Amino acid sequence: MRPLAVHHVSINVDDLEAATDFYVGTLGLSRRDDRPQLGVDGAWLDAGPQQVHLIVAPPPAARGQHFALLVADLDATIAELRARQVEVSDPSPVGANRQAFLSDPAGNLIELHEAAASPR
């Protein structure tokens, strides 16, 4: 097996409207109109070429699980979110890259990841 990429992540949220408002209105994802009717309440969102699926169900206990959104400028992203009263950790190095963390309204952990510039 040779995966090409991660297609989507699915996360549980307890309030679909609050979660959708946060992911679309605050984090800038866009809502998809082609969500299949699977008998579960939720929303499908685009984050670049990947997707985040919000599923209405009890969120799991926090045990370090998270997903990461790649951002071009971590400092600017943190400043923008903090201006919107979103609590975001200070950036920290991870190898040559940098990361910061925040939580969505359901308590799901989200990493903001800034990749180091490629050497020329």
TAQUI-V505562 format. One record per residue. N is the residue number from 0. RES is the residue in one small letter. PSI is psi in degrees with one decimal (999 if undefined). BURIAL is # if it has 24 or more other ideal C-beta (glycine too) atoms within 12 Angstrom, else .. Layout:
<<N | RES | PSI | BURIAL> <N | RES | PSI | BURIAL>>
This chain:
<<0 | m | 138.7 | .> <1 | r | 90.6 | .> <2 | p | 147.0 | .> <3 | l | -33.2 | .> <4 | a | 173.7 | .> <5 | v | 123.7 | .> <6 | h | -46.7 | .> <7 | h | 161.7 | .> <8 | v | 150.0 | #> <9 | s | 130.1 | #> <10 | i | 147.9 | #> <11 | n | 136.7 | #> <12 | v | 146.7 | #> <13 | d | -12.1 | .> <14 | d | 99.7 | .> <15 | l | -41.4 | #> <16 | e | -45.8 | .> <17 | a | -42.2 | .> <18 | a | -44.9 | #> <19 | t | -43.9 | #> <20 | d | -41.9 | .> <21 | f | -50.9 | #> <22 | y | -36.8 | #> <23 | v | -53.3 | #> <24 | g | -32.3 | .> <25 | t | -45.5 | #> <26 | l | -9.4 | #> <27 | g | 12.4 | .> <28 | l | 163.3 | #> <29 | s | 143.5 | .> <30 | r | 136.9 | #> <31 | r | 147.2 | .> <32 | d | -2.9 | .> <33 | d | 25.0 | .> <34 | r | 126.6 | .> <35 | p | 152.1 | .> <36 | q | 101.6 | .> <37 | l | 7.8 | .> <38 | g | 7.5 | .> <39 | v | 143.3 | .> <40 | d | 137.2 | .> <41 | g | -171.7 | #> <42 | a | 144.1 | #> <43 | w | 130.6 | #> <44 | l | 149.8 | #> <45 | d | 135.4 | #> <46 | a | 84.9 | #> <47 | g | -137.9 | .> <48 | p | -4.1 | .> <49 | q | 169.8 | .> <50 | q | 154.1 | #> <51 | v | 124.3 | #> <52 | h | 124.6 | #> <53 | l | 125.5 | #> <54 | i | 128.7 | #> <55 | v | 107.1 | #> <56 | a | 160.7 | .> <57 | p | 127.4 | .> <58 | p | 144.3 | #> <59 | p | 160.7 | .> <60 | a | 142.6 | .> <61 | a | 119.9 | .> <62 | r | 27.0 | .> <63 | g | -9.6 | .> <64 | q | 143.0 | .> <65 | h | 171.1 | #> <66 | f | 162.9 | #> <67 | a | 138.7 | #> <68 | l | 126.5 | #> <69 | l | 128.1 | .> <70 | v | 152.5 | #> <71 | a | -36.7 | .> <72 | d | 98.5 | .> <73 | l | -42.1 | #> <74 | d | -44.7 | .> <75 | a | -38.6 | .> <76 | t | -45.7 | #> <77 | i | -44.9 | #> <78 | a | -43.4 | .> <79 | e | -45.6 | .> <80 | l | -42.3 | #> <81 | r | -33.6 | .> <82 | a | -24.1 | .> <83 | r | 12.2 | .> <84 | q | 26.3 | .> <85 | v | 130.2 | #> <86 | e | 120.3 | .> <87 | v | 139.0 | #> <88 | s | 161.6 | .> <89 | d | 152.3 | .> <90 | p | 148.1 | #> <91 | s | 150.4 | .> <92 | p | 146.9 | .> <93 | v | 97.5 | .> <94 | g | -131.4 | .> <95 | a | -4.1 | .> <96 | n | 178.8 | .> <97 | r | 153.7 | #> <98 | q | 157.9 | #> <99 | a | 162.8 | #> <100 | f | 149.3 | #> <101 | l | 170.1 | #> <102 | s | 147.2 | #> <103 | d | 175.6 | #> <104 | p | -22.3 | #> <105 | a | -3.6 | #> <106 | g | 4.4 | #> <107 | n | 134.0 | #> <108 | l | 134.4 | #> <109 | i | 130.2 | #> <110 | e | 137.8 | #> <111 | l | 123.9 | #> <112 | h | 126.2 | #> <113 | e | 117.2 | #> <114 | a | 142.9 | .> <115 | a | 147.9 | .> <116 | a | 139.9 | .> <117 | s | 135.1 | .> <118 | p | 144.7 | .> <119 | r | 999 | .>>
